[in-house]
Every structure is written in structure tokens, then in C-alpha cells.
Amino acid sequence: MGRRSAHAQGDRPGMSGEDGDGERMLKPATRLVQAGRRAEWTGMPGDRGGIVNPPVWRASTILYEDVAHLRGTHMTDQHKLYYGRRGTPTSWALAEAITQMEPEAAGTMLFPSGVAAIAGALLAVMRPGDELLMVDSAYGPTRALCDGLLREFGVVTRYYDPQIGAGIANLVSDKTRAIFLESPGSLTFEVQDIPAIVAVAKASGIVTLLDNTWATPLLLPGLGLGVDISIVACTKYIVGHSDVMMGSVSANAALWPRVQRRGHMLGQMASPDDCWLALRGLRTLAVRLKEQGASALKVAQWLEERPEVASVLHPALPSCPGHDAWTRDFRGASGLFAFELRGGGEAERAAFIDALGLFGIGYSWGGYESLALPVDPDGLRTATPWDANRGPLVRINVGLEDPADLIADMDGAFGAWRAAMNG
Ligand SMILES: *Cc1c(COP(=O)(O)O)cnc(C)c1O
């Protein structure tokens, strides 16, 4: 590449989705470094050099040279400054970088949170009178959106067993517009048979949407498995530092124009400062996921051997429902999983979590710092009720600490749990 690498361009060979004509597709980790750093977004026009990161371009008003120039610029022109809501090179660089994580993606729309991204994607696809098939292990606010706003707008949601696979065909009616997947579920971690569900959807002209927050496109290229729309709560691993809310929706060529149009119609955008931080996070995503995934598996395997633990819910463990699908479809595991305490209730679980010194107690995940959270799937499922007799669940986000320290911390906290159980 020589001097060209001093001003990386998003549109050069190897960065596009095309793999033909002997042009070698760059590996995912390399694309994460190169993507979105176009010369026109990192340097002055006509300049051969450039700064490394696309800077923060803040704007509402864009000034035009004259009226002819104003008239000649259209809000549908991609990558032309038009008005702040249509983005600036900072958000274009992030959107392009996320698009390039999935070779089959035609484009990416950014949203101010993961939930906004899910809403934007569903509102792009669903129409009044349609039916939506929603995985029963879905993220809570996704259910709230379906049972609230979508219902009021005439969309009927039916929940299905995350392990349904090809059996989803039995739930499809002539009103079914879309199937929504989330794999694994972020509380209970069942892995879905995505190719089997996609095959049924394609045979019936049904759109598939995937909440791919747990794996990110790096560990699960959803569109490559035939999914039409891939949604990521960037708040988690893309940002990676627990300081920005952001969501993205990437779509294949057939769905992209609709996703983009509807996102614009809803006035959705992400702030340039947040996009800049998300871009900074994205550059290290591959090493963070590798490290956090390996540490999380170590902690999970250690937990499996503990007498205080009834089960560990982690896709890379053979005991996890859908583990074979995980082995087949995923390129690795991230750092979020859960485990079930062997008995006790809310008070005993709280004794364990409160005794942890290295795990923060709080919502969200995907940051560099470890977290522990009490989670209760019972009230959140309708198609496949969670067994109320199971022990309380603790969800763990493993960060970038040394896993030996995390394990020692948990070892101590189990002492507090045992004391609470015996008290
Ligand atoms: C956190 C989360 C979301 C929502 O993201 P926000 O940025 O918090 O709105 C969506 N899906 C999953 C699986 C999540 O964990």
C-alpha cells in the first residue's frame, strides 16, 4: 500500500463487499482499522496527507456557495453536506465502518440508542395489519415496544421459542411480515438456529431482523447467514467504554433504502461527538472481544465446578441450549453470560453480588469493566415460561481485568452467599 496507507480510503479494493476478480477481501480485524478513514474525511481537499481519525464535524447549518449550489444539493445525496440531521463526515465514517464489518450490508443507519435502532428497524418493516414473530428471549424493551407502540399501530406480535428452528414454519401465516431474532438472548443465552429460520423466511418472502448486540458482526456476520437487517446496540461492545449510547441498523441491498428513508423520516441521527467516541471504540473491538471472551470463558468454566452454582448459561458451554448452532455459526464468544445459584432467593443473591469488589452493579454491558447484575427472566417470557423453581440468576459482564482476580473476588463472594444461606 505504501504511502497510500497514510490516507486510507474506504472505497479502495478489499474494502468493498466484492471478493471477485482475485481481489482478496481484507480480514475483519484489518477492516476495523481501515474502515471509514476516507481521505476526504480526514484531510483537506486536494491534500495528499491526512490525520489518522476522522475528526468531530459538528453542524446544524451547512453554508452553500450560492443559490444554485443550494438547489443542486439534495438531502438524498449520500456523503454530501446538506443539513446537520443528515450527518457529517464523522457519522458517515462510523456508519461506513459498521457497514464494512458485514460484507453483505448495503448501508448502516445510526440511532441515538440501541432501542431507537430496534424501533427504527421495526418501523421500517412493519405495517398495520402485519404480524411479527418475536423471539421469546428478546431484550425486555424490545418486548415493550411490540406490546405497546406496535400493538397500538395495528401490528400483532407473536412470541416464539428461541429453540424453534425450522419449526417456525408452523407459526407463519399470510400476515407474517417479519421474524425478529436475538441470538443468544441477553438474559438466558439460548442460541438460535439462524440459517433454519432464515430458510423458512426466504421461502415465504418474510423479512428477518437480528439483534446482534452480543456477538457484534465481528463474531457473527448476520447478513452473511441470510438475515436481512442486523441491529447492534453499539452502547455495548462497539463503544466499549460505558460512556456513550448508540445504535446501528445495517441492511442488505433490498431493505437498505427503506431503512434509511424511515430513519430519516423519524428524524433519527447520532451526535458527532458520540460517533467519534464510537469510532475510537470500534478500532479496538477485535482485541477487546478476544480478551473479554477468553476471560469470560475461564470464569464460566470455573463457575461450572462450584458447588454453589446450579448451572452456567454460556453459549460456548456444551450445556447451553443451541450450543451446536453457536459452534457452527459464530466466530467466538463475547464476555456476557449468566449463572444460576444453587438455591436461595433475592436476599442470598444480593449477599453474593454486594460482596463482590471488582464487579460494578449496574445495567448495560460490553464495557471494559466487569459487572454483576441480578436478572429475572420469569416475568419476561410468554411462549416458553422460565422455570420458576430454578435458582436466582446473576448476569456477568467480564471486562478487561485479569480473570484470576475476578475469580478470587467471586470465591470470596460465595463465602458471603453461604453465610446468607446458613443465616
Ligand atoms: C442494551 C441492549 C439493547 C438496547 O441498547 P440501548 O443502547 O441500551 O438502548 C438492545 N438489545 C440488547 C440485546 C441489549 O443488550
The ligand as an SDF file (V2000), in Angstrom:
LIG
                    3D

 15 15  0  0  0  0  0  0  0  0999 V2000
  -28.7160   -2.9140   25.6990 C   0  0  0  0  0  0  0  0  0  0  0  0
  -29.3980   -3.6840   24.6410 C   0  0  0  0  0  0  0  0  0  0  0  0
  -30.2090   -3.0590   23.6970 C   0  0  0  0  0  0  0  0  0  0  0  0
  -30.5430   -1.5950   23.7660 C   0  0  0  0  0  0  0  0  0  0  0  0
  -29.4650   -0.7550   23.6890 O   0  0  0  0  0  0  0  0  0  0  0  0
  -29.5230    0.7200   24.3800 P   0  0  0  0  0  0  0  0  0  0  0  0
  -28.4080    1.4050   23.7230 O   0  0  0  0  0  0  0  0  0  0  0  0
  -29.3480    0.4820   25.8460 O   0  0  0  0  0  0  0  0  0  0  0  0
  -30.8490    1.3280   24.0450 O   0  0  0  0  0  0  0  0  0  0  0  0
  -30.7640   -3.8340   22.7190 C   0  0  0  0  0  0  0  0  0  0  0  0
  -30.5460   -5.1540   22.6480 N   0  0  0  0  0  0  0  0  0  0  0  0
  -29.7710   -5.7990   23.5350 C   0  0  0  0  0  0  0  0  0  0  0  0
  -29.5690   -7.2570   23.3980 C   0  0  0  0  0  0  0  0  0  0  0  0
  -29.1820   -5.0860   24.5670 C   0  0  0  0  0  0  0  0  0  0  0  0
  -28.4490   -5.7290   25.4680 O   0  0  0  0  0  0  0  0  0  0  0  0
  1  2  1  0
  2  3  1  0
  2 14  2  0
  3  4  1  0
  3 10  2  0
  4  5  1  0
  5  6  1  0
  6  7  2  0
  6  8  1  0
  6  9  1  0
 10 11  1  0
 11 12  2  0
 12 13  1  0
 12 14  1  0
 14 15  1  0
M  END
$$$$
